[in-house]
């Protein structure tokens, strides 16, 4: 869980440059909600905006599994309106960096 812990620490410290250093130059994020794919530059903007707004809070985060090829984690996000989402992320790893990420989110009861 070496990569997961390093990424989590950079996120907690708000170090955007460090966070993005864990993502491969050919990174792609598959957004199942919209059916679109986002590249590293677009994802970087998305992450920066999300961190600057602070509209959500991570209520829980844990790594389920990690090896040299894949990382699977689960978190619960809490939003200002009281709603919560359970989020699972699958990240494929290449050359020690995250090259592909897919997510799934489910609304939770308050």
Secondary structure, 3 states (H helix, E strand, C coil): CHHHHHHHHHHHCCCHHHHHHCEEEEEEEEECCCCEEEEHHHHHHHHHHHHHHCCEEEEEEEEEEECCCEEEEEEEEEECCCCEEEEEEEEEEECCEEEEEEEEEEEECC
